[in-house]
C-alpha cells in the first residue's frame, strides 16, 4: 500500500503595502478552511473557545462563509451561493465540515516520466484512520494510457463465450485470446479494471517515475445535497488562498454519478 501526505504550503505573503488585512483574510491552509467554515476561528486567525458566542454561531457563519468563495472569477452564481449559505447555517440543523470525516478527498495532478516522456497521472487521496491517528492514502488513480486500454470497442457483436463451450472443453478460448485487445469484454459484468494495481505494477517495474506535483484540489461530498471543490488561488487580494471554486446542488442519490465523472470512469 502506498502511504502519502499532501502538504499544504502557505502561499508567500509578499509585499502588501503594510496592510495586514490580506494576511488575516487569506485562507492559507486547508485545515484553516475547515475551521473558518465552521466558525471555529475568528477573522484574525485566532482559534475560538468552544464557550464563546461566535463558536459555530450560525449568524457569524453567514457573515464568514461568503469570504470562503472564489469571488473574483464569477464562476459561481450569487443565487446559488446564497442558497448554499442559508442551508448550511440553519439554526435547527446546521451543516458543518469534519476534517476527519468521510466523503472528502484530494485530487493531485502529478508529472511522471513514462517510457521516456513526461505524462500526467491523477492521484486521488483520502484520509484513513489507523491506530496512531490518520494518514493520507492513494484511493484511486487515473492515467489516460490505462484508460485507453479498456472498453473502447464500439461493436461488441460476437464477443462472448458460448454457453455450451464446456462441452468442447472450452477450446474456443483460443478465439478469445486472439482478441486480446478486447479481452475485458469476456469477463463478468461486474469486472472493473483496477488502475491502482496497474499503476503500482508500472512504478515497481520502473516504467513510471515520479517527477513532481503539478496541482492539488479537494472535492467535498460531506454536506447533504451539496458538492463543492476547493482550489488554491495565489493572488495579492483578500480573496486568496484555499477557496470554494465550484459549487453544485445535487441530490444524495445522484452523487455517485458525479463521483464517477470526477474519477474519469466510463
C-alpha positions as CSV (number, residue, x, y, z in Angstrom):
1,X,0.0,0.0,0.0
2,X,1.2,3.5,-0.8
3,X,1.1,6.0,2.0
4,X,1.3,9.6,1.1
5,X,0.9,13.0,2.6
6,X,-0.3,16.2,0.9
7,X,1.4,19.1,2.5
8,X,-0.5,22.4,2.1
9,X,2.1,25.1,1.8
10,X,1.1,28.6,2.7
11,X,1.5,31.0,-0.2
12,X,4.2,33.7,0.2
13,X,2.9,36.8,1.9
14,X,4.8,39.1,-0.3
15,X,4.5,42.8,-0.1
16,X,1.1,44.1,0.8
17,X,1.9,47.8,1.3
18,X,1.8,47.3,5.1
19,X,-1.8,46.3,5.1
20,X,-2.1,43.2,7.3
21,X,-5.8,42.6,6.3
22,X,-4.5,40.4,3.5
23,X,-2.7,38.1,5.8
24,X,-5.7,37.7,8.0
25,X,-8.2,37.3,5.2
26,X,-6.2,34.7,3.2
27,X,-7.1,31.1,4.0
28,X,-3.6,29.8,3.9
29,X,-4.2,26.1,4.9
30,X,-6.9,23.6,4.2
31,X,-7.5,22.8,7.8
32,X,-7.9,26.6,8.3
33,X,-10.7,26.4,5.7
34,X,-12.5,23.9,7.9
35,X,-12.2,26.0,11.0
36,X,-13.4,29.1,9.2
37,X,-16.3,27.3,7.6
38,X,-17.4,26.0,10.9
39,X,-16.7,29.3,12.7
40,X,-14.1,27.8,15.0
41,X,-11.6,30.6,14.2
42,X,-12.1,34.4,14.1
43,X,-11.2,36.8,11.3
44,X,-7.7,37.4,12.7
45,X,-6.9,33.7,12.6
46,X,-7.3,33.1,16.4
47,X,-9.0,29.8,17.5
48,X,-12.3,30.4,19.1
49,X,-13.1,29.0,22.5
50,X,-15.9,26.4,22.4
51,X,-17.7,28.6,25.1
52,X,-17.5,31.8,23.1
53,X,-20.5,33.4,21.5
54,X,-19.0,33.2,18.0
55,X,-18.1,29.5,18.1
56,X,-20.1,27.7,15.4
57,X,-22.6,30.5,15.6
58,X,-25.0,30.5,12.6
59,X,-25.1,34.3,12.3
60,X,-21.4,34.6,12.4
61,X,-21.0,31.8,9.9
62,X,-23.4,33.6,7.5
63,X,-21.0,36.6,7.5
64,X,-17.9,34.5,7.3
65,X,-18.7,31.8,4.7
66,X,-19.1,34.3,1.7
67,X,-15.4,35.1,2.2
68,X,-14.5,31.4,1.6
69,X,-15.7,31.5,-2.1
70,X,-13.6,32.5,-5.1
71,X,-15.4,35.8,-5.6
72,X,-13.2,37.2,-8.4
73,X,-13.8,34.8,-11.3
74,X,-17.6,34.9,-11.2
75,X,-17.9,31.2,-11.9
76,X,-20.5,30.5,-9.1
77,X,-23.8,32.3,-9.3
78,X,-24.7,34.6,-6.4
79,X,-28.1,33.0,-6.0
80,X,-26.5,29.6,-5.7
81,X,-24.1,30.9,-3.0
82,X,-26.9,32.4,-1.1
83,X,-29.0,29.2,-1.2
84,X,-25.9,27.2,0.0
85,X,-25.1,29.6,2.9
86,X,-28.7,29.7,4.1
87,X,-28.9,25.9,4.0
88,X,-25.6,25.2,5.9
89,X,-26.2,27.8,8.6
90,X,-29.7,26.8,9.6
91,X,-30.1,27.2,13.4
92,X,-32.2,24.0,13.7
93,X,-29.9,21.8,11.5
94,X,-26.5,23.4,10.7
95,X,-24.2,21.6,8.3
96,X,-20.6,21.5,9.4
97,X,-17.4,20.1,7.9
98,X,-15.4,17.3,9.6
99,X,-11.7,17.2,8.7
100,X,-11.5,13.5,9.9
101,X,-14.9,12.6,8.4
102,X,-15.6,10.7,5.2
103,X,-16.7,12.0,1.8
104,X,-13.9,14.4,1.0
105,X,-10.7,13.7,-0.8
106,X,-7.8,15.3,-2.6
107,X,-7.1,15.2,-6.4
108,X,-3.4,15.5,-7.1
109,X,-2.2,16.0,-10.7
110,X,1.4,14.8,-10.9
111,X,4.1,14.5,-13.6
112,X,5.6,11.1,-14.2
113,X,8.1,10.0,-16.7
114,X,6.6,7.2,-18.7
115,X,8.6,5.4,-21.3
116,X,10.8,8.5,-21.9
117,X,8.0,11.1,-21.9
118,X,6.6,13.2,-19.2
119,X,2.9,12.3,-18.6
120,X,0.2,13.4,-16.2
121,X,-1.1,10.9,-13.7
122,X,-4.0,11.9,-11.4
123,X,-3.9,10.5,-7.9
124,X,-6.9,10.6,-5.6
125,X,-6.0,10.6,-1.9
126,X,-8.3,10.2,1.1
127,X,-7.7,10.1,4.9
128,X,-7.6,6.7,6.5
129,X,-7.7,6.1,10.2
130,X,-5.0,3.9,11.9
131,X,-4.0,3.2,15.5
132,X,-1.9,6.3,15.9
133,X,-4.2,8.7,14.1
134,X,-4.9,9.4,10.4
135,X,-2.9,9.2,7.2
136,X,-3.4,10.1,3.5
137,X,-3.6,7.1,1.3
138,X,-3.9,6.7,-2.5
139,X,-7.5,5.6,-3.0
140,X,-7.8,5.9,-6.8
141,X,-5.7,6.5,-9.9
142,X,-6.4,7.8,-13.4
143,X,-3.8,7.5,-16.2
144,X,-5.0,8.1,-19.8
145,X,-2.8,5.3,-21.1
146,X,-4.5,2.8,-18.8
147,X,-8.0,4.1,-19.6
148,X,-7.3,3.7,-23.4
149,X,-6.6,0.0,-22.9
150,X,-10.1,-0.9,-21.7
151,X,-13.7,-0.9,-23.0
152,X,-13.1,1.1,-26.2
153,X,-14.6,-1.2,-28.7
154,X,-18.0,0.0,-30.1
155,X,-19.1,-3.1,-31.9
156,X,-19.4,-5.9,-29.3
157,X,-21.2,-8.4,-31.6
158,X,-19.8,-11.9,-31.2
159,X,-17.6,-11.1,-28.2
160,X,-18.9,-13.7,-25.8
161,X,-18.1,-17.3,-24.7
162,X,-20.8,-19.6,-25.9
163,X,-22.9,-21.2,-23.1
164,X,-22.2,-24.7,-24.5
165,X,-18.4,-24.1,-24.5
166,X,-17.9,-26.6,-21.6
167,X,-18.9,-29.4,-23.9
168,X,-15.9,-28.6,-26.1
169,X,-13.5,-28.3,-23.2
170,X,-13.5,-24.6,-23.8
171,X,-11.4,-25.0,-26.9
172,X,-12.9,-21.7,-28.2
173,X,-10.7,-19.9,-25.7
174,X,-8.2,-19.7,-28.5
175,X,-10.5,-17.2,-30.2
176,X,-10.9,-15.2,-27.0
177,X,-7.2,-14.7,-26.5
178,X,-6.6,-13.9,-30.2
179,X,-8.9,-11.0,-29.5
180,X,-6.6,-9.8,-26.7
181,X,-7.3,-6.1,-27.2
182,X,-10.9,-6.7,-26.2
183,X,-10.3,-9.4,-23.5
184,X,-12.2,-7.5,-20.8
185,X,-15.5,-8.0,-22.7
186,X,-15.2,-11.7,-21.9
187,X,-15.1,-11.0,-18.2
188,X,-18.2,-10.9,-15.9
189,X,-20.4,-7.9,-15.9
190,X,-19.0,-6.7,-12.5
191,X,-15.4,-6.6,-13.8
192,X,-13.8,-3.2,-13.4
193,X,-10.1,-2.6,-14.1
194,X,-8.1,-1.6,-11.1
195,X,-5.8,1.3,-12.2
196,X,-4.1,1.3,-8.8
197,X,-2.8,-2.1,-9.4
198,X,-1.6,-1.2,-12.9
199,X,-0.1,2.0,-11.5
200,X,1.8,0.0,-8.8
201,X,3.0,-2.5,-11.3
202,X,4.4,0.2,-13.7
203,X,6.1,2.0,-10.8
204,X,7.6,-1.2,-9.5
205,X,8.9,-2.1,-13.0
206,X,10.5,1.4,-13.2
207,X,8.4,2.4,-16.3
208,X,6.6,5.1,-14.3
209,X,8.9,7.5,-12.5
210,X,7.6,10.3,-10.3
211,X,8.7,13.9,-11.3
212,X,6.6,16.5,-9.4
213,X,3.2,17.5,-8.1
214,X,1.7,20.0,-10.5
215,X,-1.7,20.8,-8.9
216,X,-3.8,20.0,-5.9
217,X,-7.6,20.4,-5.3
218,X,-10.1,18.9,-3.0
219,X,-13.6,17.5,-3.5
220,X,-16.3,17.7,-0.8
221,X,-19.4,15.4,-0.6
222,X,-19.9,15.8,3.1
223,X,-22.8,18.2,3.1
224,X,-26.2,16.7,2.3
225,X,-27.4,17.6,-1.2
226,X,-24.3,19.7,-2.0
227,X,-20.9,19.2,-3.7
228,X,-18.1,21.7,-3.8
229,X,-14.5,21.9,-4.9
230,X,-11.7,23.6,-3.0
231,X,-8.9,25.2,-5.0
232,X,-5.9,27.4,-4.0
233,X,-5.8,30.9,-5.5
234,X,-2.5,32.7,-5.4
235,X,-3.2,36.4,-5.8
236,X,-2.5,39.7,-4.0
237,X,-6.0,40.3,-2.8
238,X,-8.0,39.5,0.3
239,X,-9.9,36.8,-1.7
240,X,-7.0,34.4,-1.9
241,X,-5.8,31.1,-0.5
242,X,-8.0,27.9,-0.4
243,X,-11.4,28.9,-1.7
244,X,-14.6,27.2,-3.0
245,X,-14.1,27.3,-6.8
246,X,-17.1,25.1,-7.8
247,X,-20.5,24.5,-6.2
248,X,-23.3,22.2,-7.2
249,X,-26.6,21.4,-5.6
250,X,-27.2,17.7,-6.1
251,X,-29.5,15.1,-4.6
252,X,-27.8,12.5,-2.5
253,X,-28.9,9.7,-4.9
254,X,-27.0,11.4,-7.8
255,X,-23.7,11.9,-6.1
256,X,-22.3,8.6,-7.3
257,X,-22.7,9.7,-10.9
258,X,-20.8,12.9,-10.1
259,X,-18.1,10.9,-8.3
260,X,-17.7,8.7,-11.4
261,X,-17.3,11.8,-13.5
262,X,-14.5,13.1,-11.2
263,X,-12.8,9.7,-11.3
264,X,-12.9,9.7,-15.1
265,X,-14.8,6.5,-15.1
266,X,-16.6,5.4,-18.3
